[in-house]
Amino acid sequence: MASLWTKFNDIKQINMINVPDGLSPKQVKVKYPDADIISSLAMFVLSNGLNFVRFEDENVKGGYLGASEGIGIIGKKELVWCTYLDAYNSIEIRDFCAGFPAIVKDGKENIDWGNKYSSYIDGTHKRLLIGFNNDYMVICATDYKITLKSAARVMIGFGCKYAINCDGGEWSPHLQIGNKIIRQGYRKNPTWLLIYLDKRQLFAEYVKSKKGCDYIWAANGEIFTLAKLKSYINWFGIKHYISSKFNATKNAMNDIPDFDCSGLMVAGMREYNIISEKADYTAEKLLKYKCYEIAKNILQNGDLLFRGNPAYHVGMYYNGEVIHAKGTAHGVVQEDVVDTFTRFGRLKGL
């Protein structure tokens, strides 16, 4: 059973879309390339103000299955639990999905079919479940068949205050983050959930989380062994790893991830699909190809700072200081050394 837990603080925007003719997962990715999380949805959606759309499935002709209550969206990303009539009559609620059916309300099992019922759906199936509480939302893709009651227990166990069951079965449910497919859907769906992440914040928090890690020249987050270090010495020369001032051998004798200055930034960028290619980047290449050069006085968390022209060292700006892989003897540190950097860049794609 695979699940995605996403804090609202890390989300930039949440959208529900309805396409009457349906879209395949590949078509969704092409049409909405900036969406970071893509999930098939279900039921009916309120889009574009008061445009109420009924969802139709092969199980019911000319109507809809679903609960009277479900998930609405206010503003960019605020999720609310409401009835479809509340959503239809509200100017604030721009999207709504009632579920197939609703399964959790106020933190308790509450399987609500509204005024329709399906004995087919109320069986055992692979399911895609969406829920939320005050702090985060959860999307769960089950790998095995479960009942609605089991689905409710799963989402309650995940801490969801509210949850809905979405379209299920072998072919329809789809869930992916970036290019990583967690649950593969194979048919077109008319309704989809799209989540756009705040990649700047996620990138900054990733780099911050690596404070205390070791430095090894040309490392991108791997855990080095002595054998791996020896191969790097053979490739790049011993001067990068052992001198009278430092010795990388100790950094390859533990289970701590290893980075160099640009490797730390590249690892964070790959983590959130800011870059997808496998190419390595020096500090100068990061500035030249992956950043817009900016002025020092507009630095924000997640911006990059560079020393030298051409750049030979890079760090990340965070709350008035710099987080960087400083060197073999120091590892990844946070320091008040902004003034020692002379060039500044804002990552493209954030």
Secondary structure, DSSP 8 states (H G I E B T S, - for coil): -EEEEEEGGGEEEEEEEEEEEEE-HHHHHHHSTT-SEEEE--S-EEETTTEEE---BTTBSSS----SEEEEEETTTEEEEEEHHHHHH-SSEEEEE--SSEEEETTEEEEE-TT---TTTSS-B--EEEEE-SSEEEEEE-SS-B-HHHHHHHHHHTT-SEEEE---SSSS--EEETTEEEE---S-EEEEEEEEE-HHHHHHHHHHHTTT-EE-TT-BS----HHHHHHHHHHH-GGGTB-SS-BGGGGGSSS--EE-HHHHHHHHHHHTTS--S-----HHHHHHHHEEEE-GGG--TT-EEEETTTT-EEEEEETTEEEEEEETTTEEEEES-GGG--EEEEETT-
